[in-house]
């Protein structure tokens, strides 16, 4: 159970959320972790917020001089990671305290290389947090399942470092995490759900993924250029993904 977990957190201009995010790792019941936090040349006061963590031996803060995007940041984190397990956490999300303990135990007991959990989505209006919905994601995914239903939340995902291998996040404007998961699952492995809600996913109107029309266009390009899906398969992939997303969030995610 005592295997090191590397938690990779990319950040760009999320100063108001990063303390809650990092503290959710610090407050884990499972304590054998390291954090690699990559600030992607933020123009807000992220750097000032991070100063309280700079003396921590378990938190490595990398400050980029030029904005490179989340793919570049996550690739740095993977490259510098020391853990057997790699966990991703977006800087505007956070974990519940038993996330690592419960999920790592689940992976070790079943010898799983990829796992994920359900999560709850929320909005914060002024000082009030409104819980929107808990997910009920399917129990396991392979590549064929996933291109029809991309419900594995990146901030819920834990993988063994060996299953990642040489796979990198591609430099694309959005949905780089969709492509990364597809390329991992295309190796013939399955991802399995630990059936608890352990992650909080923040809904933001100005997020990179909030424009549904743009998302569909980029998803089509990914399916064609990187995954080499035919027109028919790509069309039904996108249709299934959109319907799944609307089922989870309704139109709230896009308002």
C-alpha positions as a Markdown table, in Angstrom:
| # | Residue | x | y | z |
|---|---|---|---|---|
| 1 | Unk | 0.0 | 0.0 | 0.0 |
| 2 | Unk | 2.9 | 2.3 | 0.6 |
| 3 | Unk | 3.9 | 3.0 | -3.0 |
| 4 | Unk | 4.6 | 6.6 | -3.9 |
| 5 | Unk | 2.0 | 8.5 | -5.8 |
| 6 | Unk | 3.0 | 11.5 | -8.0 |
| 7 | Unk | 0.2 | 14.1 | -8.2 |
| 8 | Unk | 0.5 | 16.3 | -11.3 |
| 9 | Unk | -1.2 | 19.7 | -11.1 |
| 10 | Unk | -1.0 | 22.1 | -14.1 |
| 11 | Unk | -2.2 | 25.7 | -13.5 |
| 12 | Unk | -2.9 | 28.8 | -15.5 |
| 13 | Unk | -4.5 | 31.8 | -13.8 |
| 14 | Unk | -6.4 | 29.7 | -11.2 |
| 15 | Unk | -5.0 | 31.6 | -8.2 |
| 16 | Unk | -8.4 | 31.7 | -6.4 |
| 17 | Unk | -8.6 | 27.9 | -6.4 |
| 18 | Unk | -5.0 | 26.6 | -6.0 |
| 19 | Unk | -4.8 | 26.6 | -2.2 |
| 20 | Unk | -8.0 | 24.6 | -1.9 |
| 21 | Unk | -6.7 | 22.2 | -4.6 |
| 22 | Unk | -3.2 | 21.6 | -3.0 |
| 23 | Unk | -4.6 | 21.4 | 0.5 |
| 24 | Unk | -6.9 | 18.6 | -0.7 |
| 25 | Unk | -3.7 | 16.6 | -1.4 |
| 26 | Unk | -2.0 | 17.6 | 1.8 |
| 27 | Unk | -5.0 | 16.5 | 3.8 |
| 28 | Unk | -5.2 | 13.0 | 2.3 |
| 29 | Unk | -5.3 | 10.1 | 4.7 |
| 30 | Unk | -2.7 | 8.4 | 2.4 |
| 31 | Unk | 0.5 | 10.4 | 2.8 |
| 32 | Unk | 3.1 | 8.8 | 0.5 |
| 33 | Unk | 2.7 | 11.3 | -2.3 |
| 34 | Unk | 4.6 | 14.0 | -4.1 |
| 35 | Unk | 3.1 | 16.9 | -5.9 |
| 36 | Unk | 4.5 | 18.4 | -9.1 |
| 37 | Unk | 2.8 | 21.7 | -9.6 |
| 38 | Unk | 3.5 | 23.4 | -12.9 |
| 39 | Unk | 2.5 | 27.1 | -13.2 |
| 40 | Unk | 2.0 | 27.8 | -16.9 |
| 41 | Unk | 3.3 | 31.5 | -16.8 |
| 42 | Unk | 0.2 | 32.7 | -15.0 |
| 43 | Unk | -0.6 | 36.4 | -15.2 |
| 44 | Unk | -2.7 | 36.5 | -12.0 |
| 45 | Unk | -1.3 | 36.2 | -8.5 |
| 46 | Unk | -0.8 | 32.4 | -8.6 |
| 47 | Unk | 2.9 | 32.7 | -7.8 |
| 48 | Unk | 2.1 | 34.7 | -4.7 |
| 49 | Unk | -0.4 | 32.1 | -3.5 |
| 50 | Unk | 2.1 | 29.4 | -4.0 |
| 51 | Unk | 4.8 | 30.9 | -1.7 |
| 52 | Unk | 3.2 | 29.2 | 1.3 |
| 53 | Unk | 4.0 | 25.8 | -0.2 |
| 54 | Unk | 7.6 | 26.5 | -1.4 |
| 55 | Unk | 9.3 | 25.1 | 1.7 |
| 56 | Unk | 7.5 | 21.7 | 1.5 |
| 57 | Unk | 9.8 | 18.8 | 0.7 |
| 58 | Unk | 6.8 | 17.0 | -0.9 |
| 59 | Unk | 5.7 | 19.8 | -3.2 |
| 60 | Unk | 7.8 | 20.7 | -6.2 |
| 61 | Unk | 6.7 | 24.0 | -7.9 |
| 62 | Unk | 7.8 | 24.6 | -11.5 |
| 63 | Unk | 7.3 | 28.1 | -12.9 |
| 64 | Unk | 7.3 | 28.4 | -16.6 |
| 65 | Unk | 8.5 | 31.6 | -18.2 |
| 66 | Unk | 6.3 | 31.3 | -21.2 |
| 67 | Unk | 2.8 | 29.8 | -21.5 |
| 68 | Unk | 3.0 | 26.3 | -23.0 |
| 69 | Unk | -0.5 | 24.8 | -22.4 |
| 70 | Unk | -1.6 | 21.9 | -20.2 |
| 71 | Unk | -0.1 | 19.2 | -22.4 |
| 72 | Unk | 3.4 | 20.6 | -22.0 |
| 73 | Unk | 2.8 | 21.0 | -18.2 |
| 74 | Unk | 1.5 | 17.4 | -17.7 |
| 75 | Unk | 4.4 | 16.0 | -19.8 |
| 76 | Unk | 6.9 | 17.8 | -17.5 |
| 77 | Unk | 5.1 | 16.3 | -14.5 |
| 78 | Unk | 5.2 | 12.7 | -16.0 |
| 79 | Unk | 8.9 | 13.1 | -16.9 |
| 80 | Unk | 9.9 | 14.3 | -13.5 |
| 81 | Unk | 7.7 | 11.9 | -11.5 |
| 82 | Unk | 9.2 | 9.4 | -9.1 |
| 83 | Unk | 6.0 | 7.5 | -8.2 |
| 84 | Unk | 4.8 | 4.1 | -9.3 |
| 85 | Unk | 1.4 | 5.7 | -9.6 |
| 86 | Unk | 0.5 | 8.9 | -11.5 |
| 87 | Unk | -2.6 | 10.9 | -10.5 |
| 88 | Unk | -3.8 | 14.0 | -12.3 |
| 89 | Unk | -5.6 | 16.9 | -10.6 |
| 90 | Unk | -6.7 | 20.1 | -12.3 |
| 91 | Unk | -5.9 | 23.3 | -10.2 |
| 92 | Unk | -9.6 | 24.3 | -10.0 |
| 93 | Unk | -10.7 | 20.9 | -8.7 |
| 94 | Unk | -10.1 | 19.2 | -5.4 |
| 95 | Unk | -10.2 | 15.7 | -3.8 |
| 96 | Unk | -12.0 | 14.3 | -0.8 |
| 97 | Unk | -9.6 | 13.2 | 2.0 |
| 98 | Unk | -9.8 | 9.4 | 1.4 |
| 99 | Unk | -9.3 | 9.6 | -2.4 |
| 100 | Unk | -5.8 | 8.2 | -2.6 |
| 101 | Unk | -6.1 | 5.7 | 0.2 |
| 102 | Unk | -9.2 | 4.1 | -1.1 |
| 103 | Unk | -8.3 | 4.2 | -4.8 |
| 104 | Unk | -4.8 | 3.0 | -4.5 |
| 105 | Unk | -5.9 | 0.1 | -2.3 |
| 106 | Unk | -8.5 | -0.8 | -4.9 |
| 107 | Unk | -5.8 | -0.9 | -7.7 |
| 108 | Unk | -3.3 | -2.9 | -5.7 |
| 109 | Unk | -5.8 | -5.5 | -4.5 |
| 110 | Unk | -7.0 | -6.1 | -8.1 |
| 111 | Unk | -3.7 | -5.5 | -9.9 |
| 112 | Unk | -5.3 | -2.7 | -12.0 |
| 113 | Unk | -3.2 | -0.3 | -14.1 |
| 114 | Unk | -5.8 | 2.3 | -14.6 |
| 115 | Unk | -8.6 | 3.4 | -12.3 |
| 116 | Unk | -11.1 | 6.3 | -11.9 |
| 117 | Unk | -14.0 | 7.3 | -9.7 |
| 118 | Unk | -17.3 | 9.1 | -9.8 |
| 119 | Unk | -17.2 | 12.8 | -9.0 |
| 120 | Unk | -19.6 | 15.6 | -8.2 |
| 121 | Unk | -19.8 | 18.8 | -10.2 |
| 122 | Unk | -20.4 | 22.1 | -8.5 |
| 123 | Unk | -20.6 | 25.9 | -9.1 |
| 124 | Unk | -19.5 | 28.5 | -6.6 |
| 125 | Unk | -21.6 | 31.6 | -6.6 |
| 126 | Unk | -20.2 | 34.3 | -4.2 |
| 127 | Unk | -19.4 | 32.3 | -1.1 |
| 128 | Unk | -22.0 | 29.6 | -1.7 |
| 129 | Unk | -21.1 | 26.2 | -3.2 |
| 130 | Unk | -24.0 | 24.7 | -5.2 |
| 131 | Unk | -23.7 | 20.9 | -5.9 |
| 132 | Unk | -25.1 | 20.2 | -9.3 |
| 133 | Unk | -24.9 | 16.4 | -9.8 |
| 134 | Unk | -23.0 | 13.3 | -8.9 |
| 135 | Unk | -21.8 | 11.2 | -11.9 |
| 136 | Unk | -22.7 | 7.5 | -12.3 |
| 137 | Unk | -19.9 | 6.5 | -14.7 |
| 138 | Unk | -19.8 | 3.0 | -16.2 |
| 139 | Unk | -17.9 | 0.3 | -14.4 |
| 140 | Unk | -15.0 | -0.1 | -16.9 |
| 141 | Unk | -13.8 | 1.2 | -20.2 |
| 142 | Unk | -11.8 | 0.0 | -23.1 |
| 143 | Unk | -10.9 | 2.1 | -26.2 |
| 144 | Unk | -14.2 | 1.3 | -28.0 |
| 145 | Unk | -16.3 | 2.2 | -25.0 |
| 146 | Unk | -14.4 | 5.4 | -24.3 |
| 147 | Unk | -14.7 | 7.0 | -27.8 |
| 148 | Unk | -18.5 | 6.9 | -27.3 |
| 149 | Unk | -18.5 | 8.0 | -23.7 |
| 150 | Unk | -15.6 | 10.1 | -22.3 |
| 151 | Unk | -16.9 | 10.2 | -18.8 |
| 152 | Unk | -13.6 | 9.4 | -17.1 |
| 153 | Unk | -12.8 | 12.7 | -15.2 |
| 154 | Unk | -9.1 | 13.6 | -15.5 |
| 155 | Unk | -9.0 | 14.6 | -11.9 |
| 156 | Unk | -10.3 | 11.2 | -10.9 |
| 157 | Unk | -7.7 | 9.3 | -12.9 |
| 158 | Unk | -4.8 | 7.2 | -11.5 |
| 159 | Unk | -2.5 | 5.2 | -13.7 |
| 160 | Unk | 0.6 | 3.1 | -13.1 |
| 161 | Unk | 3.7 | 4.8 | -14.6 |
| 162 | Unk | 4.5 | 1.7 | -16.6 |
| 163 | Unk | 1.2 | 1.8 | -18.5 |
| 164 | Unk | 1.9 | 5.4 | -19.6 |
| 165 | Unk | 5.3 | 4.4 | -21.0 |
| 166 | Unk | 6.3 | 6.8 | -23.7 |
| 167 | Unk | 2.7 | 8.1 | -24.3 |
| 168 | Unk | 2.6 | 11.9 | -24.1 |
| 169 | Unk | -0.1 | 14.6 | -24.1 |
| 170 | Unk | -0.3 | 16.1 | -27.6 |
| 171 | Unk | -0.1 | 19.8 | -28.0 |
| 172 | Unk | -3.7 | 20.6 | -29.1 |
| 173 | Unk | -5.8 | 23.5 | -27.9 |
| 174 | Unk | -8.4 | 21.5 | -25.9 |
| 175 | Unk | -9.3 | 17.8 | -25.3 |
| 176 | Unk | -5.7 | 16.8 | -25.0 |
| 177 | Unk | -6.8 | 14.6 | -22.1 |
| 178 | Unk | -9.4 | 12.8 | -24.2 |
| 179 | Unk | -6.6 | 12.0 | -26.8 |
| 180 | Unk | -4.2 | 10.9 | -24.0 |
| 181 | Unk | -6.8 | 8.5 | -22.5 |
| 182 | Unk | -7.6 | 7.1 | -26.0 |
| 183 | Unk | -3.9 | 6.4 | -26.7 |
| 184 | Unk | -3.5 | 4.7 | -23.3 |
| 185 | Unk | -6.6 | 2.5 | -23.7 |
| 186 | Unk | -5.6 | 1.7 | -27.3 |
| 187 | Unk | -2.8 | -0.3 | -25.8 |
| 188 | Unk | -5.4 | -3.0 | -25.0 |
| 189 | Unk | -5.8 | -2.2 | -21.3 |
| 190 | Unk | -9.0 | -1.6 | -19.4 |
| 191 | Unk | -9.7 | 1.2 | -17.0 |
| 192 | Unk | -11.8 | 0.2 | -13.9 |
| 193 | Unk | -14.0 | 2.3 | -11.6 |
| 194 | Unk | -13.7 | 2.5 | -7.9 |
| 195 | Unk | -17.3 | 3.0 | -7.1 |
| 196 | Unk | -17.2 | 6.1 | -4.8 |
| 197 | Unk | -17.5 | 9.8 | -5.3 |
| 198 | Unk | -14.1 | 11.2 | -4.4 |
| 199 | Unk | -13.4 | 14.2 | -6.5 |
| 200 | Unk | -15.0 | 17.7 | -6.9 |
| 201 | Unk | -15.2 | 19.0 | -10.4 |
| 202 | Unk | -15.7 | 22.8 | -10.8 |
| 203 | Unk | -18.1 | 24.0 | -13.5 |
| 204 | Unk | -16.9 | 27.3 | -15.0 |
| 205 | Unk | -18.6 | 29.2 | -17.7 |
| 206 | Unk | -15.3 | 30.5 | -19.2 |
| 207 | Unk | -13.4 | 27.2 | -19.1 |
| 208 | Unk | -11.6 | 25.9 | -22.2 |
| 209 | Unk | -14.2 | 23.2 | -22.7 |
| 210 | Unk | -17.4 | 25.4 | -22.4 |
| 211 | Unk | -18.0 | 25.9 | -26.1 |
| 212 | Unk | -19.9 | 22.9 | -27.4 |
| 213 | Unk | -19.6 | 23.8 | -31.2 |
| 214 | Unk | -15.8 | 24.3 | -30.9 |
| 215 | Unk | -15.6 | 21.0 | -28.9 |
| 216 | Unk | -17.3 | 19.1 | -31.7 |
| 217 | Unk | -15.1 | 20.5 | -34.4 |
| 218 | Unk | -11.9 | 19.6 | -32.4 |
| 219 | Unk | -13.2 | 16.2 | -31.5 |
| 220 | Unk | -13.8 | 15.5 | -35.2 |
| 221 | Unk | -10.2 | 16.5 | -36.0 |
| 222 | Unk | -8.8 | 14.3 | -33.1 |
| 223 | Unk | -10.8 | 11.3 | -34.2 |
| 224 | Unk | -9.6 | 11.7 | -37.8 |
| 225 | Unk | -6.0 | 12.9 | -37.5 |
| 226 | Unk | -4.8 | 11.1 | -34.4 |
| 227 | Unk | -7.1 | 8.1 | -34.0 |
| 228 | Unk | -7.6 | 7.4 | -37.7 |
| 229 | Unk | -11.3 | 6.8 | -37.3 |
| 230 | Unk | -13.4 | 6.6 | -40.4 |
| 231 | Unk | -16.1 | 9.1 | -41.1 |
| 232 | Unk | -19.0 | 6.8 | -39.9 |
| 233 | Unk | -17.2 | 5.8 | -36.7 |
| 234 | Unk | -16.1 | 9.3 | -35.9 |
| 235 | Unk | -19.6 | 10.7 | -36.4 |
| 236 | Unk | -21.2 | 8.1 | -34.0 |
| 237 | Unk | -18.3 | 8.7 | -31.6 |
| 238 | Unk | -19.1 | 12.4 | -31.4 |
| 239 | Unk | -22.9 | 11.9 | -31.3 |
| 240 | Unk | -22.5 | 9.5 | -28.4 |
| 241 | Unk | -20.2 | 11.8 | -26.5 |
| 242 | Unk | -22.5 | 14.8 | -26.9 |
| 243 | Unk | -25.5 | 12.9 | -25.7 |
| 244 | Unk | -23.5 | 11.5 | -22.8 |
| 245 | Unk | -22.4 | 15.0 | -21.8 |
| 246 | Unk | -25.8 | 16.5 | -22.0 |
| 247 | Unk | -27.1 | 13.6 | -19.9 |
| 248 | Unk | -24.5 | 14.4 | -17.2 |
| 249 | Unk | -24.7 | 18.2 | -17.2 |
| 250 | Unk | -27.7 | 19.3 | -19.3 |
| 251 | Unk | -27.0 | 22.7 | -20.8 |
| 252 | Unk | -25.6 | 24.0 | -17.6 |
| 253 | Unk | -22.0 | 23.3 | -18.6 |
| 254 | Unk | -22.4 | 25.5 | -21.6 |
| 255 | Unk | -24.1 | 28.5 | -20.0 |
